[in-house]
């Protein structure tokens, strides 16, 4: 059995009930062998005595991170706190309560990071669970609001352009356990709708509903309990793109995968992005556009918000002497290789409810190069009208705010 200290991360947006879940976890674990790292100690004021350990009152097992950390410094502070707590030899478990704006992946990456003070986090601790608490009453209001974290006063710095929907999607997708709070405030139909969506975005996660923070003490012991399990999470969109067989039934009907070898015409696809895609709640994947034939783009949509960003070059555009040497990686490349386009392709996964697949496929097909356009030289493709080249359009945008900013109207 591993002697490493178990790490459990509790994430969730503002007001979802993270502290209540955290308190329950401390009670059900051994309070005297459990340490807590939190971004905001004020959330636990007046409740520390309930934890049941004198060491909490003395502050030995209760660590508060530096306020207003940037994403980079926050990761460093968490790593230092984990290593210091494990070095004491007093604790079997470390609970980390993330701030409302923290992506669980930020903490998970610590276990693949370089050493801190001569020690790697993964050498002394194992990431066992990533718990995300979801407010059943307010989730859809927040997810569909279209607001940014800065607008909510929760940005981690001037360069933090994340939207609330993006954060919520990331928290859901990178979790081993989803805890639905405040379920007593929604109807059974509303709860079922939310659970169906949670299953789509993260089919591997354990999911449970609670009221007033109650929870099943056995859940964390039976969900992905083997070492390293929290680092093996596969979001729903990756399941869909990889062709992984998902359970059949009503929940599966809301997933649609679009694939194509031909590139999108940049302007036609950009125009389609401005439209509302009825029934689509989450979409993600990869695409290429004719005007930038060497560039692999990632697409990500959550609620009303869209994000596209350059990931780098397709392998076909890179000299083969720089290709991966691992046979497994080469096998994956062979699976997607096309004699005409190499590894360049479009793969988009859509999740939602009552998606009109026929209509959506027809609209996406219309964005592909026509046979006449395809017959042109790739150098002529570069002359196509391309809003993606503009720096101001390279990152995030919200459909609702772009209806009057077509490319010809930009200054």
C-alpha positions as semicolon CSV with decimal commas, in nm:
position;residue;x (nm);y (nm);z (nm)
1;X;0,000;0,000;0,000
2;X;0,125;0,347;-0,082
3;X;0,259;0,559;0,205
4;X;0,177;0,877;0,020
5;X;-0,070;1,121;0,171
6;X;-0,411;1,121;0,002
7;X;-0,519;1,451;-0,154
8;X;-0,885;1,539;-0,212
9;X;-0,974;1,864;-0,392
10;X;-1,314;2,028;-0,344
11;X;-1,408;2,275;-0,619
12;X;-1,714;2,470;-0,717
13;X;-1,842;2,818;-0,790
14;X;-1,930;3,084;-0,537
15;X;-2,205;2,986;-0,294
16;X;-2,248;2,626;-0,404
17;X;-2,175;2,481;-0,060
18;X;-1,808;2,378;-0,081
19;X;-1,740;2,458;0,284
20;X;-2,034;2,244;0,398
21;X;-1,909;1,948;0,194
22;X;-1,557;2,010;0,322
23;X;-1,677;2,005;0,683
24;X;-1,861;1,677;0,625
25;X;-1,550;1,524;0,471
26;X;-1,339;1,623;0,771
27;X;-1,594;1,467;1,005
28;X;-1,615;1,140;0,814
29;X;-1,242;1,106;0,769
30;X;-1,022;1,104;1,080
31;X;-1,017;1,473;1,187
32;X;-0,693;1,431;1,378
33;X;-0,522;1,285;1,069
34;X;-0,665;1,533;0,817
35;X;-0,525;1,871;0,711
36;X;-0,709;2,144;0,519
37;X;-0,573;2,393;0,266
38;X;-0,812;2,675;0,180
39;X;-0,807;3,001;-0,011
40;X;-1,035;3,176;0,232
41;X;-1,015;3,101;0,602
42;X;-1,304;3,339;0,671
43;X;-1,541;3,080;0,524
44;X;-1,454;2,851;0,813
45;X;-1,470;3,112;1,090
46;X;-1,682;2,986;1,375
47;X;-1,683;2,632;1,237
48;X;-1,327;2,522;1,315
49;X;-1,423;2,375;1,653
50;X;-1,674;2,149;1,480
51;X;-1,388;1,985;1,290
52;X;-1,307;1,797;1,608
53;X;-0,933;1,853;1,635
54;X;-0,741;2,084;1,865
55;X;-0,473;2,114;1,598
56;X;-0,722;2,305;1,380
57;X;-0,763;2,567;1,652
58;X;-0,387;2,609;1,672
59;X;-0,367;2,643;1,294
60;X;-0,135;2,347;1,248
61;X;-0,362;2,158;1,009
62;X;-0,545;2,454;0,862
63;X;-0,349;2,640;0,595
64;X;-0,471;2,959;0,428
65;X;-0,318;3,048;0,094
66;X;-0,195;3,397;0,016
67;X;-0,481;3,621;-0,094
68;X;-0,506;3,739;-0,454
69;X;-0,266;3,477;-0,590
70;X;-0,217;3,464;-0,963
71;X;-0,278;3,125;-1,121
72;X;0,097;3,059;-1,136
73;X;0,177;3,164;-0,778
74;X;-0,131;2,983;-0,647
75;X;0,000;2,656;-0,787
76;X;0,337;2,719;-0,623
77;X;0,177;2,799;-0,287
78;X;-0,040;2,486;-0,297
79;X;0,263;2,273;-0,382
80;X;0,462;2,421;-0,094
81;X;0,171;2,367;0,147
82;X;0,130;2,001;0,044
83;X;0,500;1,929;0,079
84;X;0,520;2,100;0,419
85;X;0,216;1,916;0,557
86;X;0,335;1,578;0,434
87;X;0,679;1,635;0,585
88;X;0,521;1,656;0,932
89;X;0,418;1,291;0,916
90;X;0,092;1,363;1,100
91;X;-0,166;1,338;0,823
92;X;-0,320;1,069;0,609
93;X;-0,536;1,309;0,406
94;X;-0,508;1,666;0,281
95;X;-0,830;1,840;0,177
96;X;-0,794;2,136;-0,057
97;X;-1,083;2,380;-0,088
98;X;-1,034;2,563;-0,417
99;X;-1,139;2,921;-0,470
100;X;-1,451;2,985;-0,677
101;X;-1,245;3,072;-0,985
102;X;-0,994;2,786;-0,972
103;X;-0,987;2,519;-1,241
104;X;-0,924;2,177;-1,076
105;X;-0,676;2,102;-1,354
106;X;-0,449;2,371;-1,207
107;X;-0,403;2,165;-0,890
108;X;-0,399;1,831;-1,072
109;X;-0,105;1,953;-1,280
110;X;0,099;1,981;-0,960
111;X;0,136;1,605;-0,965
112;X;0,315;1,626;-1,300
113;X;0,515;1,937;-1,210
114;X;0,883;1,984;-1,136
115;X;1,017;1,958;-0,786
116;X;0,956;2,218;-0,515
117;X;1,233;2,261;-0,260
118;X;1,396;1,944;-0,389
119;X;1,077;1,735;-0,365
120;X;0,811;1,654;-0,624
121;X;0,451;1,666;-0,503
122;X;0,381;1,326;-0,659
123;X;0,663;1,170;-0,454
124;X;0,491;1,247;-0,122
125;X;0,120;1,272;-0,210
126;X;-0,133;1,112;-0,444
127;X;-0,434;1,284;-0,598
128;X;-0,726;1,056;-0,514
129;X;-1,036;1,265;-0,576
130;X;-1,146;1,583;-0,748
131;X;-1,485;1,675;-0,608
132;X;-1,692;1,946;-0,775
133;X;-1,996;2,083;-0,595
134;X;-2,277;2,197;-0,827
135;X;-2,558;2,430;-0,722
136;X;-2,867;2,257;-0,863
137;X;-3,075;2,571;-0,812
138;X;-2,848;2,825;-0,982
139;X;-2,640;2,621;-1,226
140;X;-2,830;2,702;-1,545
141;X;-2,859;3,072;-1,458
142;X;-2,480;3,094;-1,418
143;X;-2,395;2,865;-1,709
144;X;-2,612;3,052;-1,959
145;X;-2,540;3,403;-1,828
146;X;-2,258;3,480;-2,074
147;X;-2,067;3,678;-1,810
148;X;-1,692;3,675;-1,749
149;X;-1,518;3,611;-1,419
150;X;-1,392;3,969;-1,419
151;X;-1,749;4,094;-1,443
152;X;-1,827;3,888;-1,134
153;X;-1,521;4,028;-0,957
154;X;-1,353;3,686;-0,956
155;X;-1,081;3,718;-1,219
156;X;-0,733;3,611;-1,110
157;X;-0,566;3,904;-1,285
158;X;-0,592;4,155;-1,570
159;X;-0,525;3,883;-1,829
160;X;-0,791;3,645;-1,697
161;X;-1,049;3,653;-1,977
162;X;-1,228;3,333;-1,879
163;X;-1,604;3,324;-1,885
164;X;-1,814;3,178;-1,608
165;X;-1,948;2,909;-1,841
166;X;-1,594;2,802;-1,936
167;X;-1,498;2,769;-1,570
168;X;-1,809;2,569;-1,484
169;X;-1,751;2,335;-1,779
170;X;-1,387;2,282;-1,681
171;X;-1,482;2,210;-1,320
172;X;-1,740;1,955;-1,431
173;X;-1,519;1,783;-1,688
174;X;-1,219;1,743;-1,462
175;X;-1,384;1,574;-1,164
176;X;-1,403;1,226;-1,022
177;X;-1,709;1,309;-0,813
178;X;-1,995;1,555;-0,876
179;X;-2,201;1,660;-0,576
180;X;-2,535;1,827;-0,650
181;X;-2,624;2,064;-0,367
182;X;-2,956;2,234;-0,292
183;X;-3,153;1,961;-0,469
184;X;-3,444;2,027;-0,233
185;X;-3,491;2,360;-0,412
186;X;-3,550;2,216;-0,760
187;X;-3,816;1,992;-0,908
188;X;-3,743;1,628;-1,001
189;X;-3,763;1,727;-1,370
190;X;-3,508;2,007;-1,322
191;X;-3,278;1,776;-1,132
192;X;-3,302;1,508;-1,403
193;X;-3,217;1,763;-1,673
194;X;-2,906;1,872;-1,483
195;X;-2,797;1,516;-1,410
196;X;-2,835;1,427;-1,778
197;X;-2,606;1,716;-1,875
198;X;-2,351;1,626;-1,608
199;X;-2,342;1,272;-1,744
200;X;-2,280;1,403;-2,096
201;X;-1,985;1,624;-2,001
202;X;-1,832;1,371;-1,759
203;X;-1,971;1,017;-1,792
204;X;-1,699;0,868;-1,571
205;X;-1,765;1,079;-1,262
206;X;-1,960;0,954;-0,965
207;X;-2,264;1,174;-0,915
208;X;-2,480;1,221;-0,609
209;X;-2,748;1,463;-0,498
210;X;-2,754;1,616;-0,151
211;X;-2,962;1,856;0,053
212;X;-2,810;2,066;0,328
213;X;-2,466;1,919;0,251
214;X;-2,551;1,560;0,348
215;X;-2,347;1,299;0,165
216;X;-2,275;0,929;0,147
217;X;-1,951;0,865;0,343
218;X;-1,870;0,566;0,121
219;X;-1,883;0,754;-0,210
220;X;-1,522;0,872;-0,215
221;X;-1,405;0,523;-0,122
222;X;-1,581;0,360;-0,416
223;X;-1,524;0,616;-0,692
224;X;-1,190;0,595;-0,876
225;X;-1,013;0,497;-0,557
226;X;-0,694;0,354;-0,709
227;X;-0,381;0,565;-0,706
228;X;-0,356;0,804;-0,999
229;X;-0,725;0,766;-1,087
230;X;-0,785;1,140;-1,064
231;X;-0,526;1,192;-1,336
232;X;-0,702;0,953;-1,577
233;X;-1,022;1,151;-1,625
234;X;-1,162;1,158;-1,978
235;X;-1,424;1,430;-2,042
236;X;-1,736;1,342;-2,237
237;X;-1,624;1,524;-2,552
238;X;-1,304;1,316;-2,564
239;X;-1,506;0,998;-2,514
240;X;-1,720;1,099;-2,810
241;X;-1,428;1,188;-3,039
242;X;-1,236;0,872;-2,955
243;X;-1,536;0,660;-3,042
244;X;-1,559;0,517;-2,691
245;X;-1,881;0,327;-2,653
246;X;-2,114;0,512;-2,418
247;X;-2,426;0,361;-2,260
248;X;-2,734;0,378;-2,477
249;X;-3,053;0,550;-2,373
250;X;-3,204;0,893;-2,340
251;X;-2,880;1,047;-2,218
252;X;-2,688;0,936;-2,529
253;X;-2,932;1,103;-2,768
254;X;-2,794;1,447;-2,685
255;X;-2,444;1,375;-2,819
256;X;-2,345;1,434;-3,181
257;X;-2,000;1,408;-3,341
258;X;-1,915;1,589;-3,662
259;X;-1,614;1,477;-3,867
260;X;-1,470;1,600;-4,196
261;X;-1,139;1,590;-4,380
262;X;-1,191;1,897;-4,593
263;X;-1,118;2,233;-4,425
264;X;-1,373;2,496;-4,336
265;X;-1,393;2,811;-4,541
266;X;-1,289;3,060;-4,270
267;X;-1,555;3,322;-4,328
268;X;-1,846;3,079;-4,371
269;X;-1,754;2,897;-4,050
270;X;-1,708;3,225;-3,866
271;X;-2,060;3,331;-3,971
272;X;-2,200;3,000;-3,847
273;X;-2,032;3,062;-3,513
274;X;-2,244;3,374;-3,472
275;X;-2,563;3,174;-3,490
276;X;-2,733;3,011;-3,192
277;X;-2,710;2,634;-3,215
278;X;-3,041;2,522;-3,075
279;X;-3,009;2,250;-2,814
280;X;-2,626;2,263;-2,801
281;X;-2,506;2,322;-2,444
282;X;-2,144;2,220;-2,482
283;X;-1,918;2,157;-2,780
284;X;-1,548;2,100;-2,815
285;X;-1,296;1,962;-3,061
286;X;-1,044;2,043;-3,334
287;X;-1,070;2,204;-3,675
288;X;-0,872;2,357;-3,957
289;X;-0,946;2,637;-4,197
290;X;-0,828;2,665;-4,556
291;X;-0,665;3,006;-4,513
292;X;-0,432;2,866;-4,246
293;X;-0,367;2,513;-4,375
294;X;-0,083;2,437;-4,133
295;X;-0,261;2,544;-3,815
296;X;-0,457;2,321;-3,579
297;X;-0,732;2,510;-3,397
298;X;-0,917;2,404;-3,085
299;X;-1,285;2,487;-3,054
300;X;-1,464;2,517;-2,719
301;X;-1,817;2,638;-2,654
302;X;-1,993;2,650;-2,318
303;X;-2,334;2,810;-2,284
304;X;-2,339;3,136;-2,480
305;X;-1,961;3,161;-2,498
306;X;-1,723;3,044;-2,768
307;X;-1,347;3,005;-2,757
308;X;-1,111;2,917;-3,037
309;X;-0,735;2,916;-3,014
310;X;-0,432;2,800;-3,208
311;X;-0,283;2,479;-3,072
312;X;0,012;2,460;-3,310
313;X;0,086;2,287;-3,640
314;X;-0,058;1,968;-3,776
315;X;0,201;1,691;-3,802
316;X;0,173;1,696;-4,180
317;X;0,318;2,048;-4,169
318;X;0,614;1,942;-3,954
319;X;0,926;1,765;-4,095
320;X;0,902;1,396;-4,009
321;X;1,239;1,406;-3,834
322;X;1,056;1,593;-3,558
323;X;0,770;1,344;-3,533
324;X;0,725;1,139;-3,215
325;X;0,936;0,826;-3,184
326;X;0,699;0,629;-2,963
327;X;0,525;0,352;-3,155
328;X;0,197;0,415;-2,973
329;X;0,195;0,780;-3,082
330;X;0,277;0,681;-3,440
331;X;-0,005;0,425;-3,439
332;X;-0,250;0,698;-3,336
333;X;-0,119;0,917;-3,618
334;X;-0,165;0,637;-3,872
335;X;-0,527;0,592;-3,764
336;X;-0,618;0,947;-3,863
337;X;-0,383;0,988;-4,160
338;X;-0,535;1,076;-4,495
339;X;-0,342;1,048;-4,822
340;X;-0,457;1,393;-4,933
341;X;-0,475;1,592;-4,608
342;X;-0,244;1,404;-4,371
343;X;-0,362;1,436;-4,010
344;X;-0,556;1,756;-4,081
345;X;-0,920;1,706;-3,999
346;X;-1,229;1,844;-3,829
347;X;-1,360;1,664;-3,522
348;X;-1,625;1,839;-3,314
349;X;-1,834;1,688;-3,035
350;X;-2,169;1,847;-2,949
351;X;-2,364;1,781;-2,629
352;X;-2,704;1,907;-2,530
353;X;-3,071;1,829;-2,555
354;X;-3,288;1,771;-2,861
355;X;-3,009;1,864;-3,101
356;X;-3,126;1,865;-3,461
357;X;-2,837;1,659;-3,594
358;X;-2,949;1,665;-3,956
359;X;-2,978;2,044;-3,960
360;X;-2,651;2,099;-3,774
361;X;-2,461;1,863;-4,004
362;X;-2,606;2,037;-4,309
363;X;-2,499;2,378;-4,178
364;X;-2,148;2,254;-4,097
365;X;-2,116;2,082;-4,436
366;X;-2,202;2,413;-4,601
367;X;-1,897;2,566;-4,433
368;X;-1,656;2,318;-4,592
369;X;-1,471;2,407;-4,909
370;X;-1,667;2,325;-5,219
371;X;-1,515;2,099;-5,483
372;X;-1,422;2,404;-5,692
373;X;-1,255;2,573;-5,393
374;X;-1,079;2,252;-5,300
375;X;-0,930;2,231;-5,649
376;X;-0,751;2,563;-5,600
377;X;-0,389;2,575;-5,493
378;X;-0,338;2,602;-5,117
379;X;-0,166;2,935;-5,172
380;X;-0,493;3,068;-5,314
381;X;-0,676;2,939;-5,006
382;X;-0,474;3,185;-4,800
383;X;-0,651;3,470;-4,979
384;X;-0,993;3,366;-4,843
385;X;-1,155;3,617;-4,614
386;X;-1,037;3,513;-4,267
387;X;-1,159;3,676;-3,942
388;X;-0,949;3,422;-3,750
389;X;-0,630;3,604;-3,853
390;X;-0,726;3,918;-3,668
391;X;-0,561;3,934;-3,323
392;X;-0,881;4,068;-3,168
393;X;-1,066;3,759;-3,289
394;X;-0,802;3,506;-3,195
395;X;-0,930;3,427;-2,847
396;X;-1,270;3,456;-2,683
397;X;-1,587;3,611;-2,804
398;X;-1,952;3,600;-2,711
399;X;-2,212;3,556;-2,981
400;X;-2,452;3,798;-2,818
401;X;-2,196;4,080;-2,833
402;X;-2,078;4,026;-3,189
403;X;-2,396;4,064;-3,393
404;X;-2,292;4,415;-3,503
405;X;-1,921;4,343;-3,556
406;X;-1,895;4,165;-3,887
407;X;-1,544;4,183;-4,037
408;X;-1,627;4,444;-4,296
409;X;-1,744;4,676;-4,018
410;X;-1,434;4,650;-3,804
411;X;-1,211;4,947;-3,776
